[in-house]
C-alpha cells in the first residue's frame, strides 16, 4: 500500500503549481505589453464595435453599478471577509496585503512604460487597473479558500463567485468603453501573477499547525 504523501511533499507540489501559474501569467503580460506598445490590434477594434453595438442601457447601468467592486471600495470589504473565513490568510496577512497592493502598483508603472491610450480620452489604459486588482483578489481567494476548513461545496462556491466577479468586472470595462480587450487580458494576467507569486512563496514556506508550540531552548 502506497503511503500518503508527507506534508513537505504536498507543500512542494503546491508551490510548484502556483509558481508555474505565476510564470505563465508573467509571460502573458510580457507578450501583451510588446503587442500593445505597437498599437491597437484590428481584432480589438472589431470587438469594441461588437460590444458597443450590443451594450444596451441596462447593460451599461449594470457595468457602472459593479464598477466599484473593482476598486478599494469593493475589495477592502472582500479582503476582510476573506481574512475572517481563512485563518491561514490571517496568519500571513502582511504577505497578502503586500501582494494585493503591489499588483495594481505594477500595473500603473506598466501603463507609463507602454503608453497606450484608452479607447476614449487621453488617459493611459494598458493594463486595466480594475482588471489587475480584481484578478489579484480572485486568485488569492481561490488559493486561500482552498486551504481553509470550510466544507468543499462552500469553498467551490466562494471560488466560483470570485472568478465570475473578475470576469464581470473585466467585461464591464469594455462595455463602458474604458479599455481595449488587451488591456483587460493583461490586467487579469498581471493580477493573477502577483497573487500566484504570493501563493508560491506561502506554499514554499509552510506554517506550523495552528496552536503548535515553538521549540523551547533548554538550559
N, C-alpha and C positions, 0 to 999 in steps of 0.2 A: 504494500500500500504506500503510495507516494505521500510523504509528509507535507503538511500545509506550508506555504511559503512563510519565511520568517518576516518579522516587522521591518528590518533593514532592507530585505529584498523587495518588499512591497513598496517601501519608500523610494528605492532606486528606480523601480518600474514607473512609478507615478511621476517622479521628477523627469525622467527621460521623455515621457509622453508630453508633459507640459513644456519641456524645453524645445521639443520639435514643433509644437504649436507656436511658440514664440518666434522661432527662427523662420517658419513658413510665413507668419504674419509680417515679419520684418521684410522678407523678400517681396511680398505683395506691395508693401509701402514703397520700397525702393523702385520697383518696376513702374508703379503708378506715378511716382514723382518724376521719373525720367520721361514718361509719356506726357504727363500733364505740363511739364516745362515746355514742351513743343507746341502746346496749344490745345484747343478743344477738338476731340475726335468727332468725325462725321456721325458715328453711332450715337454719341451723346446729344448732338443737336437733334437727330431724328427722335430719340427717346424723349427729349424735352418737349418736342412738338406733340407727341402722343400723349404724354402726361398732362400737358396743359389743355389738350382737347377733351380729355376725359375728366378733368378736375371740375366737378360741379361746385356750386356754392356750399352745399352741405359738406363736401369733402374738404374744401378749403377751411371751413369753420372748424371741422374736426382737427385738421392739421394745426391750426392756430391754438386750439384748446389743449392739445397734448404737447405743444412746443415746450412749455416749462419743465416737462418731465425729463428733458434732455439737458437741463441746466441744474445748477446747485439748488434751486428752489425745489426741484423734484428729487434730486439724487441724494441730498443730505438725509431727508426722512427715510429713503430707501436704505441708505447705509446704516442708519440707526436701527432699523428693523432687522437688517442682516446681522448686525452685531448682537442683537437680542436673541436671534434664532440660532446663531452659530457660536458656541463657546470658543471654538478654535480660532475664530476671527478676533474675538476679544483678547485672546492671549497674545496676539501679534497685531494689534490694532495699528501700530506705527507702520508696519510693513504695508498694509492695505491702504492706509491713509496716504502714504508716500506714493504708492503705485497709481492710485486714483487721481492724485494731483499731478503727478509727473506726466502722465499720458497727454492730458489736454495742453500742458505747457509745451511739450514737444511738438504738438500739433500747431501751436501758434508760431513756434520757431520755424517749422517746415513751411507754413504759409509765407513767411517772409523770404525763405530760401527759394521756393518755387515761383512765387509771384503770379499765380494765375487768378484772374478776376472771377467774380461770381457772374451768373447769367445776367444780373441787372446791377447797376451801380458800379462803384469804384473800389469796393471792399474786396480783400483777398479771400479766397474760398477754398483753397486746397491745403489740407483736408478739412472736412466739415468738423467744427468743434463739437456740435451736438452729437454727431455720429461717433466721434472719438470718445467722448465722455460716457455715453450710454453703452458703448461696446466694452469699455473697461469695466464698468459696473456689472454688465451682464456676464462677462467672463469670470469675474471674481465671484459672482453669485453662484454660478454653476459649480465652480471648484469648492467653495466653502460649504454650500448646502449639501453637496455630496459627502462631505466629511462630517456632517452633523449627525445627531442621533434621531433625527426626525424620521417618521415612517417613510418607506420608499415612495409611496404614492404622493405624499406631501413634497418630498424632495423633487420628484419629477414635475409636479405642478408648479412649484416656485421657479424651477429652471426654465420651464416652458414659458411662463409669463415673462421672465426676464428676456428671453430670446425674442419673443413676439413683440415686446415693447421696443427692443432695439430695432427690429425691422420696421416697426410702425414709425418710430422717430426718423429713421433714415428716409423712408418714403415721404414723410411729411415735409422734409427739407426740399424735396424735388417738387412736391405738389405746390408749395409756396414759392417756387422758382427762386429759392435761396442758394441752391447748389447744383452743380453738374453731377452726373452719375458717378464719375470717377472720384469726385470729392467725398462722396458718401462711402464708396467702397474703401478708399484709402483710410478714411476715418474709422471705419469698422476694424480694418486690419491693424491700425496703429493702437487703438484702444485695446484690442484683444492681445496684441504683442506685449503691452505694458503689464496687463493683469496676468498673462500667462508667464511672463518672466518672474513676477512675484510668486506665482504658484510653483514654478520650478524651484526657486530658492527655498520656499516654505517646505516643499516636499523633500528637498535635499538635506534639510536640517530639521528632522523630526523632533517635536517637543516630547518631553517625558509625559507619561499619562497624568492626567489631572489628579491632583491630590498626592502624587508621589513625592516623598520627602527627598531633599537634596542630600547627597552624601555628606556625612559629617566628618570633621577632621578629629581623629583621636590623638590624644596626647601621647 
